[in-house]
Amino acid sequence: MDAATATVTIIVALIGGPVVVVLQKLRKENSEQHAENGILLRHIGRKLDRVATTLDQHIGWHEGKAQNGPQE
C-alpha cells in the first residue's frame, strides 16, 4: 500500500467511524421511540373504545326515550 492509499484509508476511517457511531445511536433512539409510541397508541385506542361505548349507550338512551315518548 502506498502513502496516498494509506492516507485516504485513514481519512475515511477518521470521518466514517464517528458518523457510523452517531447513526447507530440515532437508530437505537428511534427504535426506543417507536416502542414508546406503540404503547401510547394502544392506550389511546383503549380510551377511544371506552368513549365510543359510552356514546353508543348514551345515544341508545336517547333513542329509547324518543320511542317511549315524553315522560312526565
Secondary structure as GFF3:
##gff-version 3
##sequence-region A 1 72
A	DSSP	alpha_helix	3	68	.	.	.	ID=ss1
###
